[in-house]
Amino acid sequence: MDDGQITDDNRYLYSGTGAVGKATTLCKSPDHPDQTLYAVIQVFTPDRSDTGAMKRLITAYTKALGESGECG
């Protein structure tokens, strides 16, 4: 992710082949309430690099994580 870009709100870091998204502060593990949850996505095919698609994917994936039962 050497060429990664960060969103204005600092919640997402993404490049053409990987992305990281920070879950909302309401999304906590009951086993580790003092830790922050992150979603991570990586594409292992460098010739399939698509920065815009990775930004859309990590944003949607992190949102879905926040709305899931994992963030009870």
PDB file of N, CA, C, O and CB in Angstrom:
ATOM      1  N   MET A   1       0.830  -1.186   0.000  1.00  0.00           N
ATOM      2  CA  MET A   1       0.000   0.000   0.000  1.00  0.00           C
ATOM      3  C   MET A   1       0.876   1.252   0.000  1.00  0.00           C
ATOM      4  O   MET A   1       0.496   2.276   0.569  1.00  0.00           O
ATOM      5  CB  MET A   1      -0.945  -0.003   1.211  1.00  0.00           C
ATOM      6  N   ASP A   2       2.031   1.173  -0.628  1.00  0.00           N
ATOM      7  CA  ASP A   2       2.929   2.326  -0.691  1.00  0.00           C
ATOM      8  C   ASP A   2       2.288   3.523  -1.376  1.00  0.00           C
ATOM      9  O   ASP A   2       2.597   4.669  -1.048  1.00  0.00           O
ATOM     10  CB  ASP A   2       4.201   1.951  -1.412  1.00  0.00           C
ATOM     11  N   ASP A   3       1.409   3.265  -2.315  1.00  0.00           N
ATOM     12  CA  ASP A   3       0.768   4.356  -3.049  1.00  0.00           C
ATOM     13  C   ASP A   3      -0.644   4.622  -2.531  1.00  0.00           C
ATOM     14  O   ASP A   3      -1.486   5.140  -3.265  1.00  0.00           O
ATOM     15  CB  ASP A   3       0.725   4.036  -4.544  1.00  0.00           C
ATOM     16  N   GLY A   4      -0.905   4.271  -1.277  1.00  0.00           N
ATOM     17  CA  GLY A   4      -2.240   4.403  -0.707  1.00  0.00           C
ATOM     18  C   GLY A   4      -2.692   5.842  -0.532  1.00  0.00           C
ATOM     19  O   GLY A   4      -1.889   6.758  -0.349  1.00  0.00           O
ATOM     20  N   GLN A   5      -4.000   6.007  -0.594  1.00  0.00           N
ATOM     21  CA  GLN A   5      -4.627   7.310  -0.389  1.00  0.00           C
ATOM     22  C   GLN A   5      -5.510   7.214   0.852  1.00  0.00           C
ATOM     23  O   GLN A   5      -6.082   6.163   1.140  1.00  0.00           O
ATOM     24  CB  GLN A   5      -5.460   7.754  -1.647  1.00  0.00           C
ATOM     25  N   ILE A   6      -5.612   8.306   1.572  1.00  0.00           N
ATOM     26  CA  ILE A   6      -6.416   8.355   2.790  1.00  0.00           C
ATOM     27  C   ILE A   6      -7.604   9.274   2.546  1.00  0.00           C
ATOM     28  O   ILE A   6      -7.456  10.343   1.955  1.00  0.00           O
ATOM     29  CB  ILE A   6      -5.572   8.844   4.010  1.00  0.00           C
ATOM     30  N   THR A   7      -8.787   8.856   3.002  1.00  0.00           N
ATOM     31  CA  THR A   7      -9.971   9.706   2.856  1.00  0.00           C
ATOM     32  C   THR A   7      -9.874  10.895   3.809  1.00  0.00           C
ATOM     33  O   THR A   7      -9.112  10.867   4.776  1.00  0.00           O
ATOM     34  CB  THR A   7     -11.269   8.897   3.127  1.00  0.00           C
ATOM     35  N   ASP A   8     -10.647  11.934   3.528  1.00  0.00           N
ATOM     36  CA  ASP A   8     -10.627  13.160   4.327  1.00  0.00           C
ATOM     37  C   ASP A   8     -10.951  12.911   5.801  1.00  0.00           C
ATOM     38  O   ASP A   8     -10.444  13.617   6.672  1.00  0.00           O
ATOM     39  CB  ASP A   8     -11.610  14.160   3.756  1.00  0.00           C
ATOM     40  N   ASP A   9     -11.795  11.908   6.086  1.00  0.00           N
ATOM     41  CA  ASP A   9     -12.162  11.632   7.471  1.00  0.00           C
ATOM     42  C   ASP A   9     -11.202  10.648   8.159  1.00  0.00           C
ATOM     43  O   ASP A   9     -11.418  10.271   9.310  1.00  0.00           O
ATOM     44  CB  ASP A   9     -13.574  11.085   7.522  1.00  0.00           C
ATOM     45  N   ASN A  10     -10.155  10.239   7.457  1.00  0.00           N
ATOM     46  CA  ASN A  10      -9.130   9.322   7.985  1.00  0.00           C
ATOM     47  C   ASN A  10      -9.657   7.938   8.361  1.00  0.00           C
ATOM     48  O   ASN A  10      -9.006   7.223   9.124  1.00  0.00           O
ATOM     49  CB  ASN A  10      -8.489   9.936   9.190  1.00  0.00           C
ATOM     50  N   ARG A  11     -10.810   7.551   7.846  1.00  0.00           N
ATOM     51  CA  ARG A  11     -11.357   6.227   8.154  1.00  0.00           C
ATOM     52  C   ARG A  11     -10.890   5.156   7.178  1.00  0.00           C
ATOM     53  O   ARG A  11     -10.930   3.968   7.498  1.00  0.00           O
ATOM     54  CB  ARG A  11     -12.865   6.282   8.154  1.00  0.00           C
ATOM     55  N   TYR A  12     -10.450   5.561   5.996  1.00  0.00           N
ATOM     56  CA  TYR A  12     -10.099   4.592   4.966  1.00  0.00           C
ATOM     57  C   TYR A  12      -8.746   4.896   4.346  1.00  0.00           C
ATOM     58  O   TYR A  12      -8.408   6.050   4.080  1.00  0.00           O
ATOM     59  CB  TYR A  12     -11.165   4.562   3.890  1.00  0.00           C
ATOM     60  N   LEU A  13      -7.984   3.840   4.123  1.00  0.00           N
ATOM     61  CA  LEU A  13      -6.731   3.890   3.386  1.00  0.00           C
ATOM     62  C   LEU A  13      -6.888   2.886   2.260  1.00  0.00           C
ATOM     63  O   LEU A  13      -7.244   1.734   2.506  1.00  0.00           O
ATOM     64  CB  LEU A  13      -5.470   3.573   4.304  1.00  0.00           C
ATOM     65  N   TYR A  14      -6.627   3.304   1.026  1.00  0.00           N
ATOM     66  CA  TYR A  14      -6.854   2.399  -0.096  1.00  0.00           C
ATOM     67  C   TYR A  14      -5.856   2.649  -1.214  1.00  0.00           C
ATOM     68  O   TYR A  14      -5.337   3.752  -1.385  1.00  0.00           O
ATOM     69  CB  TYR A  14      -8.277   2.550  -0.623  1.00  0.00           C
ATOM     70  N   SER A  15      -5.609   1.605  -1.955  1.00  0.00           N
ATOM     71  CA  SER A  15      -4.768   1.673  -3.154  1.00  0.00           C
ATOM     72  C   SER A  15      -5.447   0.805  -4.203  1.00  0.00           C
ATOM     73  O   SER A  15      -6.583   0.371  -4.011  1.00  0.00           O
ATOM     74  CB  SER A  15      -3.276   1.192  -2.869  1.00  0.00           C
ATOM     75  N   GLY A  16      -4.774   0.556  -5.285  1.00  0.00           N
ATOM     76  CA  GLY A  16      -5.359  -0.270  -6.334  1.00  0.00           C
ATOM     77  C   GLY A  16      -5.482  -1.730  -5.974  1.00  0.00           C
ATOM     78  O   GLY A  16      -6.275  -2.449  -6.581  1.00  0.00           O
ATOM     79  N   THR A  17      -4.707  -2.191  -4.988  1.00  0.00           N
ATOM     80  CA  THR A  17      -4.717  -3.614  -4.651  1.00  0.00           C
ATOM     81  C   THR A  17      -4.987  -3.915  -3.182  1.00  0.00           C
ATOM     82  O   THR A  17      -4.869  -5.068  -2.768  1.00  0.00           O
ATOM     83  CB  THR A  17      -3.418  -4.216  -5.031  1.00  0.00           C
ATOM     84  N   GLY A  18      -5.341  -2.925  -2.392  1.00  0.00           N
ATOM     85  CA  GLY A  18      -5.627  -3.171  -0.987  1.00  0.00           C
ATOM     86  C   GLY A  18      -6.329  -1.999  -0.350  1.00  0.00           C
ATOM     87  O   GLY A  18      -6.323  -0.886  -0.875  1.00  0.00           O
ATOM     88  N   ALA A  19      -6.939  -2.268   0.800  1.00  0.00           N
ATOM     89  CA  ALA A  19      -7.658  -1.211   1.508  1.00  0.00           C
ATOM     90  C   ALA A  19      -7.856  -1.595   2.969  1.00  0.00           C
ATOM     91  O   ALA A  19      -7.914  -2.773   3.319  1.00  0.00           O
ATOM     92  CB  ALA A  19      -9.019  -0.933   0.837  1.00  0.00           C
ATOM     93  N   VAL A  20      -7.958  -0.565   3.814  1.00  0.00           N
ATOM     94  CA  VAL A  20      -8.230  -0.737   5.235  1.00  0.00           C
ATOM     95  C   VAL A  20      -9.329   0.254   5.609  1.00  0.00           C
ATOM     96  O   VAL A  20      -9.294   1.418   5.208  1.00  0.00           O
ATOM     97  CB  VAL A  20      -6.932  -0.520   6.108  1.00  0.00           C
ATOM     98  N   GLY A  21     -10.299  -0.220   6.378  1.00  0.00           N
ATOM     99  CA  GLY A  21     -11.374   0.650   6.838  1.00  0.00           C
ATOM    100  C   GLY A  21     -11.548   0.535   8.342  1.00  0.00           C
ATOM    101  O   GLY A  21     -11.534  -0.567   8.890  1.00  0.00           O
ATOM    102  N   LYS A  22     -11.711   1.658   9.003  1.00  0.00           N
ATOM    103  CA  LYS A  22     -11.919   1.690  10.453  1.00  0.00           C
ATOM    104  C   LYS A  22     -13.408   1.675  10.748  1.00  0.00           C
ATOM    105  O   LYS A  22     -14.157   2.526  10.269  1.00  0.00           O
ATOM    106  CB  LYS A  22     -11.250   2.938  11.088  1.00  0.00           C
ATOM    107  N   ALA A  23     -13.830   0.702  11.541  1.00  0.00           N
ATOM    108  CA  ALA A  23     -15.244   0.610  11.910  1.00  0.00           C
ATOM    109  C   ALA A  23     -15.610   1.776  12.825  1.00  0.00           C
ATOM    110  O   ALA A  23     -14.735   2.417  13.408  1.00  0.00           O
ATOM    111  CB  ALA A  23     -15.550  -0.748  12.605  1.00  0.00           C
ATOM    112  N   THR A  24     -16.885   2.040  12.943  1.00  0.00           N
ATOM    113  CA  THR A  24     -17.337   3.130  13.810  1.00  0.00           C
ATOM    114  C   THR A  24     -16.987   2.826  15.261  1.00  0.00           C
ATOM    115  O   THR A  24     -16.729   1.673  15.609  1.00  0.00           O
ATOM    116  CB  THR A  24     -18.858   3.354  13.660  1.00  0.00           C
ATOM    117  N   THR A  25     -16.975   3.832  16.096  1.00  0.00           N
ATOM    118  CA  THR A  25     -16.635   3.646  17.508  1.00  0.00           C
ATOM    119  C   THR A  25     -17.675   2.791  18.233  1.00  0.00           C
ATOM    120  O   THR A  25     -17.398   2.263  19.310  1.00  0.00           O
ATOM    121  CB  THR A  25     -16.505   5.002  18.199  1.00  0.00           C
ATOM    122  N   LEU A  26     -18.858   2.651  17.657  1.00  0.00           N
ATOM    123  CA  LEU A  26     -19.898   1.818  18.262  1.00  0.00           C
ATOM    124  C   LEU A  26     -19.661   0.336  18.014  1.00  0.00           C
ATOM    125  O   LEU A  26     -20.271  -0.509  18.669  1.00  0.00           O
ATOM    126  CB  LEU A  26     -21.260   2.213  17.727  1.00  0.00           C
ATOM    127  N   CYS A  27     -18.790   0.020  17.083  1.00  0.00           N
ATOM    128  CA  CYS A  27     -18.513  -1.370  16.724  1.00  0.00           C
ATOM    129  C   CYS A  27     -17.357  -1.877  17.582  1.00  0.00           C
ATOM    130  O   CYS A  27     -16.192  -1.602  17.295  1.00  0.00           O
ATOM    131  CB  CYS A  27     -18.179  -1.504  15.203  1.00  0.00           C
ATOM    132  N   LYS A  28     -17.685  -2.608  18.621  1.00  0.00           N
ATOM    133  CA  LYS A  28     -16.682  -3.124  19.557  1.00  0.00           C
ATOM    134  C   LYS A  28     -16.897  -4.609  19.793  1.00  0.00           C
ATOM    135  O   LYS A  28     -18.022  -5.105  19.734  1.00  0.00           O
ATOM    136  CB  LYS A  28     -16.735  -2.359  20.894  1.00  0.00           C
ATOM    137  N   SER A  29     -15.836  -5.291  20.052  1.00  0.00           N
ATOM    138  CA  SER A  29     -15.903  -6.694  20.425  1.00  0.00           C
ATOM    139  C   SER A  29     -16.159  -6.783  21.922  1.00  0.00           C
ATOM    140  O   SER A  29     -15.496  -6.094  22.697  1.00  0.00           O
ATOM    141  CB  SER A  29     -14.599  -7.444  20.033  1.00  0.00           C
ATOM    142  N   PRO A  30     -17.105  -7.618  22.348  1.00  0.00           N
ATOM    143  CA  PRO A  30     -17.330  -7.764  23.784  1.00  0.00           C
ATOM    144  C   PRO A  30     -16.101  -8.340  24.497  1.00  0.00           C
ATOM    145  O   PRO A  30     -15.897  -8.099  25.687  1.00  0.00           O
ATOM    146  CB  PRO A  30     -18.543  -8.656  24.034  1.00  0.00           C
ATOM    147  N   ASP A  31     -15.284  -9.103  23.759  1.00  0.00           N
ATOM    148  CA  ASP A  31     -14.083  -9.681  24.345  1.00  0.00           C
ATOM    149  C   ASP A  31     -12.928  -8.683  24.435  1.00  0.00           C
ATOM    150  O   ASP A  31     -12.016  -8.854  25.244  1.00  0.00           O
ATOM    151  CB  ASP A  31     -13.653 -10.879  23.541  1.00  0.00           C
ATOM    152  N   HIS A  32     -12.973  -7.635  23.595  1.00  0.00           N
ATOM    153  CA  HIS A  32     -11.896  -6.638  23.542  1.00  0.00           C
ATOM    154  C   HIS A  32     -12.484  -5.234  23.363  1.00  0.00           C
ATOM    155  O   HIS A  32     -12.245  -4.602  22.334  1.00  0.00           O
ATOM    156  CB  HIS A  32     -10.906  -6.962  22.386  1.00  0.00           C
ATOM    157  N   PRO A  33     -13.232  -4.743  24.325  1.00  0.00           N
ATOM    158  CA  PRO A  33     -13.923  -3.453  24.168  1.00  0.00           C
ATOM    159  C   PRO A  33     -12.995  -2.251  24.025  1.00  0.00           C
ATOM    160  O   PRO A  33     -13.430  -1.194  23.567  1.00  0.00           O
ATOM    161  CB  PRO A  33     -14.819  -3.228  25.339  1.00  0.00           C
ATOM    162  N   ASP A  34     -11.741  -2.388  24.401  1.00  0.00           N
ATOM    163  CA  ASP A  34     -10.810  -1.265  24.311  1.00  0.00           C
ATOM    164  C   ASP A  34     -10.050  -1.237  22.981  1.00  0.00           C
ATOM    165  O   ASP A  34      -9.196  -0.374  22.778  1.00  0.00           O
ATOM    166  CB  ASP A  34      -9.824  -1.324  25.460  1.00  0.00           C
ATOM    167  N   GLN A  35     -10.353  -2.175  22.073  1.00  0.00           N
ATOM    168  CA  GLN A  35      -9.661  -2.236  20.792  1.00  0.00           C
ATOM    169  C   GLN A  35     -10.570  -1.777  19.656  1.00  0.00           C
ATOM    170  O   GLN A  35     -11.786  -1.956  19.708  1.00  0.00           O
ATOM    171  CB  GLN A  35      -9.159  -3.656  20.526  1.00  0.00           C
ATOM    172  N   THR A  36      -9.969  -1.189  18.640  1.00  0.00           N
ATOM    173  CA  THR A  36     -10.690  -0.715  17.473  1.00  0.00           C
ATOM    174  C   THR A  36     -10.715  -1.811  16.417  1.00  0.00           C
ATOM    175  O   THR A  36      -9.722  -2.510  16.214  1.00  0.00           O
ATOM    176  CB  THR A  36     -10.050   0.574  16.913  1.00  0.00           C
ATOM    177  N   LEU A  37     -11.851  -1.957  15.748  1.00  0.00           N
ATOM    178  CA  LEU A  37     -12.004  -2.976  14.708  1.00  0.00           C
ATOM    179  C   LEU A  37     -11.740  -2.360  13.337  1.00  0.00           C
ATOM    180  O   LEU A  37     -12.253  -1.287  13.017  1.00  0.00           O
ATOM    181  CB  LEU A  37     -13.421  -3.605  14.757  1.00  0.00           C
ATOM    182  N   TYR A  38     -10.936  -3.050  12.535  1.00  0.00           N
ATOM    183  CA  TYR A  38     -10.621  -2.624  11.171  1.00  0.00           C
ATOM    184  C   TYR A  38     -10.990  -3.728  10.193  1.00  0.00           C
ATOM    185  O   TYR A  38     -10.874  -4.912  10.508  1.00  0.00           O
ATOM    186  CB  TYR A  38      -9.120  -2.259  11.036  1.00  0.00           C
ATOM    187  N   ALA A  39     -11.433  -3.338   9.015  1.00  0.00           N
ATOM    188  CA  ALA A  39     -11.665  -4.265   7.912  1.00  0.00           C
ATOM    189  C   ALA A  39     -10.476  -4.126   6.963  1.00  0.00           C
ATOM    190  O   ALA A  39     -10.023  -3.014   6.693  1.00  0.00           O
ATOM    191  CB  ALA A  39     -13.041  -3.976   7.176  1.00  0.00           C
ATOM    192  N   VAL A  40      -9.975  -5.248   6.460  1.00  0.00           N
ATOM    193  CA  VAL A  40      -8.820  -5.239   5.567  1.00  0.00           C
ATOM    194  C   VAL A  40      -9.128  -6.090   4.344  1.00  0.00           C
ATOM    195  O   VAL A  40      -9.632  -7.207   4.462  1.00  0.00           O
ATOM    196  CB  VAL A  40      -7.548  -5.757   6.291  1.00  0.00           C
ATOM    197  N   ILE A  41      -8.819  -5.550   3.168  1.00  0.00           N
ATOM    198  CA  ILE A  41      -9.030  -6.251   1.904  1.00  0.00           C
ATOM    199  C   ILE A  41      -7.736  -6.168   1.100  1.00  0.00           C
ATOM    200  O   ILE A  41      -7.108  -5.113   1.024  1.00  0.00           O
ATOM    201  CB  ILE A  41     -10.239  -5.642   1.103  1.00  0.00           C
ATOM    202  N   GLN A  42      -7.347  -7.294   0.502  1.00  0.00           N
ATOM    203  CA  GLN A  42      -6.154  -7.290  -0.344  1.00  0.00           C
ATOM    204  C   GLN A  42      -6.427  -8.096  -1.607  1.00  0.00           C
ATOM    205  O   GLN A  42      -7.042  -9.161  -1.560  1.00  0.00           O
ATOM    206  CB  GLN A  42      -4.928  -7.864   0.418  1.00  0.00           C
ATOM    207  N   VAL A  43      -5.962  -7.573  -2.727  1.00  0.00           N
ATOM    208  CA  VAL A  43      -6.058  -8.256  -4.020  1.00  0.00           C
ATOM    209  C   VAL A  43      -4.654  -8.735  -4.370  1.00  0.00           C
ATOM    210  O   VAL A  43      -3.708  -7.948  -4.341  1.00  0.00           O
ATOM    211  CB  VAL A  43      -6.650  -7.307  -5.150  1.00  0.00           C
ATOM    212  N   PHE A  44      -4.511  -9.998  -4.697  1.00  0.00           N
ATOM    213  CA  PHE A  44      -3.197 -10.574  -4.939  1.00  0.00           C
ATOM    214  C   PHE A  44      -2.820 -10.615  -6.416  1.00  0.00           C
ATOM    215  O   PHE A  44      -1.866 -11.299  -6.788  1.00  0.00           O
ATOM    216  CB  PHE A  44      -3.144 -11.957  -4.374  1.00  0.00           C
ATOM    217  N   THR A  45      -3.544  -9.901  -7.254  1.00  0.00           N
ATOM    218  CA  THR A  45      -3.254  -9.856  -8.684  1.00  0.00           C
ATOM    219  C   THR A  45      -2.940  -8.416  -9.066  1.00  0.00           C
ATOM    220  O   THR A  45      -3.858  -7.635  -9.315  1.00  0.00           O
ATOM    221  CB  THR A  45      -4.449 -10.411  -9.526  1.00  0.00           C
ATOM    222  N   PRO A  46      -1.664  -8.047  -9.118  1.00  0.00           N
ATOM    223  CA  PRO A  46      -1.296  -6.649  -9.355  1.00  0.00           C
ATOM    224  C   PRO A  46      -1.807  -6.087 -10.681  1.00  0.00           C
ATOM    225  O   PRO A  46      -2.014  -4.878 -10.785  1.00  0.00           O
ATOM    226  CB  PRO A  46       0.192  -6.513  -9.309  1.00  0.00           C
ATOM    227  N   ASP A  47      -2.013  -6.918 -11.683  1.00  0.00           N
ATOM    228  CA  ASP A  47      -2.501  -6.407 -12.964  1.00  0.00           C
ATOM    229  C   ASP A  47      -4.002  -6.130 -12.937  1.00  0.00           C
ATOM    230  O   ASP A  47      -4.579  -5.752 -13.957  1.00  0.00           O
ATOM    231  CB  ASP A  47      -2.181  -7.394 -14.074  1.00  0.00           C
ATOM    232  N   ARG A  48      -4.624  -6.310 -11.807  1.00  0.00           N
ATOM    233  CA  ARG A  48      -6.047  -5.989 -11.611  1.00  0.00           C
ATOM    234  C   ARG A  48      -6.222  -4.781 -10.706  1.00  0.00           C
ATOM    235  O   ARG A  48      -7.268  -4.639 -10.072  1.00  0.00           O
ATOM    236  CB  ARG A  48      -6.790  -7.190 -11.021  1.00  0.00           C
ATOM    237  N   SER A  49      -5.249  -3.928 -10.631  1.00  0.00           N
ATOM    238  CA  SER A  49      -5.271  -2.748  -9.765  1.00  0.00           C
ATOM    239  C   SER A  49      -6.369  -1.774 -10.194  1.00  0.00           C
ATOM    240  O   SER A  49      -6.470  -1.415 -11.367  1.00  0.00           O
ATOM    241  CB  SER A  49      -3.905  -2.045  -9.785  1.00  0.00           C
ATOM    242  N   ASP A  50      -7.200  -1.348  -9.218  1.00  0.00           N
ATOM    243  CA  ASP A  50      -8.282  -0.397  -9.491  1.00  0.00           C
ATOM    244  C   ASP A  50      -8.569   0.393  -8.217  1.00  0.00           C
ATOM    245  O   ASP A  50      -9.320  -0.060  -7.353  1.00  0.00           O
ATOM    246  CB  ASP A  50      -9.572  -1.134  -9.996  1.00  0.00           C
ATOM    247  N   THR A  51      -7.978   1.556  -8.109  1.00  0.00           N
ATOM    248  CA  THR A  51      -8.098   2.372  -6.909  1.00  0.00           C
ATOM    249  C   THR A  51      -9.537   2.746  -6.595  1.00  0.00           C
ATOM    250  O   THR A  51      -9.964   2.649  -5.445  1.00  0.00           O
ATOM    251  CB  THR A  51      -7.276   3.619  -7.056  1.00  0.00           C
ATOM    252  N   GLY A  52     -10.288   3.171  -7.603  1.00  0.00           N
ATOM    253  CA  GLY A  52     -11.683   3.566  -7.382  1.00  0.00           C
ATOM    254  C   GLY A  52     -12.534   2.414  -6.883  1.00  0.00           C
ATOM    255  O   GLY A  52     -13.358   2.586  -5.984  1.00  0.00           O
ATOM    256  N   ALA A  53     -12.336   1.241  -7.466  1.00  0.00           N
ATOM    257  CA  ALA A  53     -13.097   0.059  -7.047  1.00  0.00           C
ATOM    258  C   ALA A  53     -12.746  -0.338  -5.619  1.00  0.00           C
ATOM    259  O   ALA A  53     -13.628  -0.732  -4.855  1.00  0.00           O
ATOM    260  CB  ALA A  53     -12.833  -1.118  -7.999  1.00  0.00           C
ATOM    261  N   MET A  54     -11.471  -0.241  -5.248  1.00  0.00           N
ATOM    262  CA  MET A  54     -11.074  -0.588  -3.887  1.00  0.00           C
ATOM    263  C   MET A  54     -11.658   0.393  -2.876  1.00  0.00           C
ATOM    264  O   MET A  54     -12.045  -0.010  -1.780  1.00  0.00           O
ATOM    265  CB  MET A  54      -9.551  -0.619  -3.769  1.00  0.00           C
ATOM    266  N   LYS A  55     -11.724   1.664  -3.228  1.00  0.00           N
ATOM    267  CA  LYS A  55     -12.326   2.643  -2.326  1.00  0.00           C
ATOM    268  C   LYS A  55     -13.805   2.336  -2.123  1.00  0.00           C
ATOM    269  O   LYS A  55     -14.296   2.361  -0.994  1.00  0.00           O
ATOM    270  CB  LYS A  55     -12.146   4.071  -2.875  1.00  0.00           C
ATOM    271  N   ARG A  56     -14.514   2.048  -3.206  1.00  0.00           N
ATOM    272  CA  ARG A  56     -15.943   1.714  -3.087  1.00  0.00           C
ATOM    273  C   ARG A  56     -16.143   0.418  -2.293  1.00  0.00           C
ATOM    274  O   ARG A  56     -17.056   0.321  -1.474  1.00  0.00           O
ATOM    275  CB  ARG A  56     -16.582   1.579  -4.488  1.00  0.00           C
ATOM    276  N   LEU A  57     -15.283  -0.577  -2.543  1.00  0.00           N
ATOM    277  CA  LEU A  57     -15.405  -1.861  -1.865  1.00  0.00           C
ATOM    278  C   LEU A  57     -15.150  -1.735  -0.366  1.00  0.00           C
ATOM    279  O   LEU A  57     -15.936  -2.248   0.430  1.00  0.00           O
ATOM    280  CB  LEU A  57     -14.442  -2.866  -2.472  1.00  0.00           C
ATOM    281  N   ILE A  58     -14.077  -1.070   0.037  1.00  0.00           N
ATOM    282  CA  ILE A  58     -13.783  -0.968   1.470  1.00  0.00           C
ATOM    283  C   ILE A  58     -14.824  -0.126   2.190  1.00  0.00           C
ATOM    284  O   ILE A  58     -15.153  -0.407   3.342  1.00  0.00           O
ATOM    285  CB  ILE A  58     -12.393  -0.372   1.690  1.00  0.00           C
ATOM    286  N   THR A  59     -15.343   0.895   1.534  1.00  0.00           N
ATOM    287  CA  THR A  59     -16.389   1.712   2.148  1.00  0.00           C
ATOM    288  C   THR A  59     -17.655   0.890   2.378  1.00  0.00           C
ATOM    289  O   THR A  59     -18.228   0.931   3.467  1.00  0.00           O
ATOM    290  CB  THR A  59     -16.702   2.934   1.268  1.00  0.00           C
ATOM    291  N   ALA A  60     -18.089   0.156   1.380  1.00  0.00           N
ATOM    292  CA  ALA A  60     -19.289  -0.675   1.501  1.00  0.00           C
ATOM    293  C   ALA A  60     -19.079  -1.820   2.492  1.00  0.00           C
ATOM    294  O   ALA A  60     -19.962  -2.127   3.293  1.00  0.00           O
ATOM    295  CB  ALA A  60     -19.685  -1.237   0.131  1.00  0.00           C
ATOM    296  N   TYR A  61     -17.914  -2.442   2.430  1.00  0.00           N
ATOM    297  CA  TYR A  61     -17.621  -3.576   3.310  1.00  0.00           C
ATOM    298  C   TYR A  61     -17.577  -3.142   4.771  1.00  0.00           C
ATOM    299  O   TYR A  61     -18.135  -3.821   5.633  1.00  0.00           O
ATOM    300  CB  TYR A  61     -16.289  -4.228   2.917  1.00  0.00           C
ATOM    301  N   THR A  62     -16.927  -2.028   5.057  1.00  0.00           N
ATOM    302  CA  THR A  62     -16.837  -1.533   6.425  1.00  0.00           C
ATOM    303  C   THR A  62     -18.210  -1.097   6.941  1.00  0.00           C
ATOM    304  O   THR A  62     -18.529  -1.306   8.111  1.00  0.00           O
ATOM    305  CB  THR A  62     -15.845  -0.367   6.503  1.00  0.00           C
ATOM    306  N   LYS A  63     -19.011  -0.497   6.080  1.00  0.00           N
ATOM    307  CA  LYS A  63     -20.380  -0.115   6.469  1.00  0.00           C
ATOM    308  C   LYS A  63     -21.199  -1.355   6.812  1.00  0.00           C
ATOM    309  O   LYS A  63     -21.909  -1.375   7.817  1.00  0.00           O
ATOM    310  CB  LYS A  63     -21.071   0.684   5.333  1.00  0.00           C
ATOM    311  N   ALA A  64     -21.100  -2.389   5.975  1.00  0.00           N
ATOM    312  CA  ALA A  64     -21.837  -3.631   6.214  1.00  0.00           C
ATOM    313  C   ALA A  64     -21.365  -4.289   7.514  1.00  0.00           C
ATOM    314  O   ALA A  64     -22.172  -4.844   8.260  1.00  0.00           O
ATOM    315  CB  ALA A  64     -21.662  -4.604   5.024  1.00  0.00           C
ATOM    316  N   LEU A  65     -20.086  -4.228   7.775  1.00  0.00           N
ATOM    317  CA  LEU A  65     -19.549  -4.773   9.037  1.00  0.00           C
ATOM    318  C   LEU A  65     -20.181  -4.049  10.215  1.00  0.00           C
ATOM    319  O   LEU A  65     -20.587  -4.690  11.184  1.00  0.00           O
ATOM    320  CB  LEU A  65     -17.997  -4.641   9.091  1.00  0.00           C
ATOM    321  N   GLY A  66     -20.269  -2.747  10.150  1.00  0.00           N
ATOM    322  CA  GLY A  66     -20.855  -1.955  11.232  1.00  0.00           C
ATOM    323  C   GLY A  66     -22.328  -2.244  11.462  1.00  0.00           C
ATOM    324  O   GLY A  66     -22.833  -2.063  12.569  1.00  0.00           O
ATOM    325  N   GLU A  67     -23.013  -2.689  10.432  1.00  0.00           N
ATOM    326  CA  GLU A  67     -24.443  -2.992  10.534  1.00  0.00           C
ATOM    327  C   GLU A  67     -24.695  -4.467  10.838  1.00  0.00           C
ATOM    328  O   GLU A  67     -25.848  -4.874  10.981  1.00  0.00           O
ATOM    329  CB  GLU A  67     -25.152  -2.605   9.244  1.00  0.00           C
ATOM    330  N   SER A  68     -23.657  -5.259  10.937  1.00  0.00           N
ATOM    331  CA  SER A  68     -23.801  -6.693  11.144  1.00  0.00           C
ATOM    332  C   SER A  68     -23.902  -7.036  12.623  1.00  0.00           C
ATOM    333  O   SER A  68     -23.722  -6.175  13.485  1.00  0.00           O
ATOM    334  CB  SER A  68     -22.633  -7.433  10.518  1.00  0.00           C
ATOM    335  N   GLY A  69     -24.186  -8.275  12.903  1.00  0.00           N
ATOM    336  CA  GLY A  69     -24.235  -8.768  14.266  1.00  0.00           C
ATOM    337  C   GLY A  69     -22.888  -8.784  14.958  1.00  0.00           C
ATOM    338  O   GLY A  69     -22.823  -8.912  16.181  1.00  0.00           O
ATOM    339  N   GLU A  70     -21.814  -8.656  14.198  1.00  0.00           N
ATOM    340  CA  GLU A  70     -20.470  -8.615  14.766  1.00  0.00           C
ATOM    341  C   GLU A  70     -20.232  -7.349  15.578  1.00  0.00           C
ATOM    342  O   GLU A  70     -19.319  -7.291  16.402  1.00  0.00           O
ATOM    343  CB  GLU A  70     -19.436  -8.718  13.663  1.00  0.00           C
ATOM    344  N   CYS A  71     -21.055  -6.342  15.341  1.00  0.00           N
ATOM    345  CA  CYS A  71     -20.902  -5.064  16.037  1.00  0.00           C
ATOM    346  C   CYS A  71     -22.017  -4.844  17.038  1.00  0.00           C
ATOM    347  O   CYS A  71     -22.466  -3.716  17.240  1.00  0.00           O
ATOM    348  CB  CYS A  71     -20.869  -3.914  15.039  1.00  0.00           C
ATOM    349  N   GLY A  72     -22.457  -5.901  17.656  1.00  0.00           N
ATOM    350  CA  GLY A  72     -23.558  -5.873  18.592  1.00  0.00           C
ATOM    351  C   GLY A  72     -23.360  -4.971  19.711  1.00  0.00           C
ATOM    352  O   GLY A  72     -24.229  -4.861  20.576  1.00  0.00           O
TER     353      GLY A  72
END
